[in-house]
């Protein structure tokens, strides 16, 4: 398995798709990187030579913030918002949607599957005897 930026890249995928397994690299950035280093993006990751893997690794590490550095930066940004008491920081603290989504419905993924409706915890009606 090729290893780039501390991440094992799947061998059976095309190189363009395999690079997206690295945190901070999406499909568009992956295509841009492949074009810059002049490697065939349709080649499977297992077919890459050690030279090509080295070129990819060097280019990515020099030009982009990925994996641990990027995660750390995001964490610091969220912490800063919490510390200054910004609205977005308070939403992060409460575990609610941060970017203006509605909360009356459709925020199950953020809150967890909490159902606070009338019929959700109701016991079945007693049957007549």
C-alpha positions in Angstrom: 0.0 0.0 0.0 1.4 3.4 -0.9 1.7 5.7 2.1 1.5 9.5 1.6 1.4 12.0 4.5 0.9 9.2 7.0 -2.1 7.8 5.3 -2.3 4.4 3.6 -3.8 4.9 0.1 -6.0 2.2 -1.2 -4.3 0.2 -4.0 -7.3 -0.8 -6.1 -8.5 2.8 -6.7 -7.4 5.3 -9.4 -4.7 7.7 -8.2 -7.1 10.7 -8.5 -9.6 9.0 -6.1 -7.0 7.4 -3.9 -5.5 10.9 -3.0 -8.9 12.0 -1.6 -8.4 9.6 1.3 -5.9 12.2 2.7 -7.6 14.7 5.0 -7.6 18.1 3.3 -7.5 16.8 -0.3 -10.8 16.6 -2.2 -11.5 15.5 -5.8 -10.7 18.9 -7.4 -7.5 19.4 -5.5 -6.5 15.8 -6.3 -6.9 16.4 -10.0 -4.9 19.7 -9.8 -2.1 17.9 -8.0 -2.0 15.1 -10.5 -1.8 17.6 -13.4 1.0 19.6 -11.7 3.2 16.5 -11.1 2.4 15.1 -14.5 1.3 11.6 -13.4 -1.5 9.6 -15.1 -4.5 10.0 -12.9 -6.2 6.9 -14.3 -3.3 4.6 -13.2 -4.2 2.5 -10.1 -2.4 3.4 -6.9 -0.7 0.0 -6.8 0.8 0.6 -10.3 2.6 3.8 -9.2 6.4 3.5 -9.1 8.3 4.5 -6.0 9.6 7.5 -7.8 6.1 8.7 -8.6 5.0 8.2 -5.0 8.0 10.2 -3.8 7.2 13.0 -6.2 3.6 13.1 -5.1 4.6 13.0 -1.4 7.1 15.8 -1.7 4.8 18.0 -3.8 1.8 17.6 -1.4 3.9 18.1 1.8 5.6 21.2 0.5 2.5 23.0 -1.0 -0.5 22.0 1.1 -1.5 21.9 4.7 -3.0 18.4 5.3 -3.8 15.8 7.9 -2.5 16.7 11.4 -1.6 20.3 10.7 -4.9 21.0 9.1 -6.9 19.3 11.9 -4.9 21.3 14.4 -5.6 24.6 12.6 -9.4 23.8 12.5 -9.4 22.9 16.2 -7.6 26.2 17.0 -10.0 28.2 15.0 -13.0 26.6 16.7 -11.4 27.2 20.1 -10.8 30.8 19.3 -14.5 31.3 18.4 -15.5 29.7 21.7 -13.0 31.8 23.7 -14.2 35.2 22.3 -17.8 34.2 22.8 -18.8 34.5 19.2 -22.2 33.2 18.1 -20.6 30.4 16.1 -18.5 29.5 19.1 -21.6 29.3 21.3 -23.3 27.0 18.8 -20.2 24.8 18.8 -20.3 24.6 22.6 -24.1 23.7 22.6 -23.6 21.2 19.8 -26.1 22.8 17.5 -25.8 23.7 13.8 -23.3 26.5 13.3 -24.0 27.8 9.8 -27.6 29.0 10.0 -29.5 25.8 9.4 -33.0 25.5 10.8 -33.3 23.6 14.1 -37.0 23.0 14.3 -36.5 20.0 12.0 -33.5 18.4 10.2 -30.7 18.7 12.7 -30.7 15.1 13.9 -27.1 14.5 12.9 -25.8 17.4 15.0 -27.9 16.7 18.1 -27.9 13.0 17.9 -31.2 11.3 17.2 -33.1 13.1 19.9 -36.8 13.1 19.4 -38.7 15.6 21.5 -42.2 15.2 20.0 -45.4 14.4 21.7 -45.9 10.9 20.2 -42.3 9.7 20.4 -42.3 8.5 24.0 -46.0 7.8 24.5 -47.1 4.5 25.8 -49.8 2.6 23.8 -53.4 3.2 24.9 -54.8 0.7 27.3 -57.0 -1.9 25.7 -60.5 -2.2 27.1 -61.1 -5.3 29.2 
